[in-house]
Amino acid sequence: MTPQPKPPLLLLGSGYTGRSLMAEASRQGRSADATSRDPDRQLADISPTQRVRFDLAQPDMWVDIPMGADIIWCFPATPLEHVQAFAGTLSASSRRLVVLGSTSAYEVSDHSAEYPLRPGLTNQPRSTKQAARAASEVLLCRNGCSAAC
């Protein structure tokens, strides 16, 4: 039986994490595209065929997301209104969505056995901006994405 080809990978965000994942996908022979608000300038080192213009705040760009791609979200999931609207466009497809969040993708207490915190850390966002990011990450998790912190 011949193995099925893996679906294309789309990296939302092309910072350090996105670029590392892009390189790993390439090493594994997997098709991957990277996004940026200004891909011709910010992704000049990536083949033009692998650049996708994307801005969460501009819904007209969401149509550029390749159908059937597995998506890894590598930038802050905020503001909540845009995250909700974008997530709604993805829920009808069979794509996988993984959000790499660094704020808090889980609603747990500081005494959680499932997601224990290291001594000295708190699960409470330290700013309004972090609270907004956490709310967006939780929304995405509730809508079926995977999350890694």
Stockholm file with secondary structure:
# STOCKHOLM 1.0

chainA/1-149         MTPQPKPPLLLLGSGYTGRSLMAEASRQGRSADATSRDPDRQLADISPTQRVRFDLAQPDMWVDIPMGADIIWCFPATPLEHVQAFAGTLSASSRRLVVLGSTSAYEVSDHSAEYPLRPGLTNQPRSTKQAARAASEVLLCRNGCSAAC
#=GR chainA/1-149 SS CCCCCCCCEEEECCSHHHHHHHHHHHHTTCCEEEEESSHHHHTTTSCGGGEEECCTTCGGGGGGSCTTCEEEECSCCCCHHHHHHHHHHHTTSCCCEEEECSSCSSCCCTTCSSSCCCTTCCSSCSSHHHHHHHHHHHHHHHTTCEEEC
#=GC SS_cons         CCCCCCCCEEEECCSHHHHHHHHHHHHTTCCEEEEESSHHHHTTTSCGGGEEECCTTCGGGGGGSCTTCEEEECSCCCCHHHHHHHHHHHTTSCCCEEEECSSCSSCCCTTCSSSCCCTTCCSSCSSHHHHHHHHHHHHHHHTTCEEEC
//
